[in-house]
Amino acid sequence: MNKMIAAVEKVNSFINEIVWGWPMVILILGTGILLTVRTKCMQVRKFKTSIDQTLVATFKSSGKKGASKKENSISPFEAFATAISGTVGTGNIIGVTSAIMTGGPGAVFWMWISAFFGMITNFSENVLGM
């Protein structure tokens, strides 16, 4: 029984080195870079549109009281709150703080880089999901 557990642990550690090692980092960032190039840097080109469609529309509609709401629709604020609740959670907050504690200020720079390329990956996932 101990030999079988040792064999499973050996296979598991080998797979973990591949999945959580440099190959996965290269694949994830490489995908983000590829999508950024293919979409002609949509994160920068459409930044104003994304702010206008999310934050500005949310704040404009939140001040209206008694606005007529269609039966099968949600308000921009409800869509925004749902998207944020699904994206930002306790794990993300703890992950950022532990990265800064472990890696120092340099970790913030690499989080910005990965977030920039992660934006287009997230966009692509949502478009494919629809």
Secondary structure, DSSP 8 states (H G I E B T S, - for coil): -HHHHHHHHHHHHHHHHHHSSHHHHHHHHHHHHHHHHHTTSHHHHTHHHHHIIIIIHHHHHHT-SS----TT---HHHHHHHHHHHH--HHHHHHHHHHHHHHTHHHHHHHHHHHHHHHHHHHHHHHHH-
